[in-house]
């Protein structure tokens, strides 16, 4: 299965690919979602999760 990136609102394929790369840059935990309508990329969404370390268990 293959897909192609088409221009949208004057943006060319290279611009869309740069936006996807930018969304992936420095992402450690999360997801990048690419929304396509009528065979065109219309939205790129980045969801990032930050994992906080839990304090150590203290015995008293």
C-alpha positions in Angstrom: 0.0 0.0 0.0 1.4 3.4 -0.8 0.4 7.0 -0.3 1.5 10.3 -1.8 1.6 13.7 -0.2 -0.3 16.3 -2.3 -0.1 20.1 -2.0 -2.7 21.9 0.1 -3.3 25.6 0.3 -0.2 26.3 -1.8 2.1 24.1 0.3 4.2 21.6 -1.7 5.2 18.1 -0.7 8.5 19.2 0.8 6.7 21.7 3.1 4.3 19.1 4.4 7.2 16.6 5.0 9.1 19.3 6.9 6.1 19.9 9.1 5.9 16.1 9.8 9.6 16.0 10.6 9.1 19.0 12.9 6.3 17.3 14.8 8.5 14.2 15.3 11.6 16.2 16.4 12.5 15.6 20.0 9.4 13.5 20.7 10.2 11.0 23.3 6.7 9.7 24.4 3.6 10.4 22.4 2.1 10.3 18.9 2.0 12.3 15.7 -1.4 12.0 13.9 -1.7 13.0 10.2 -5.3 13.6 9.1 -6.1 13.1 5.4 -9.3 14.2 3.6 -9.8 13.6 -0.1 -6.3 12.2 -0.5 -4.8 15.5 0.9 -3.0 16.1 4.2 -5.2 18.6 6.1 -3.9 18.4 9.7 -0.8 17.3 11.6 -1.4 16.8 15.3 1.3 16.2 17.9 0.4 14.6 21.3 3.2 14.5 23.8 3.3 12.8 27.1 5.6 13.9 29.9 6.5 11.1 32.4 7.1 12.3 35.9 9.2 10.2 38.3 7.4 9.2 41.4 9.1 10.0 44.7 10.7 7.0 46.3 8.8 5.1 49.0 9.8 6.2 52.4 9.5 3.8 55.3 9.0 5.2 58.7 
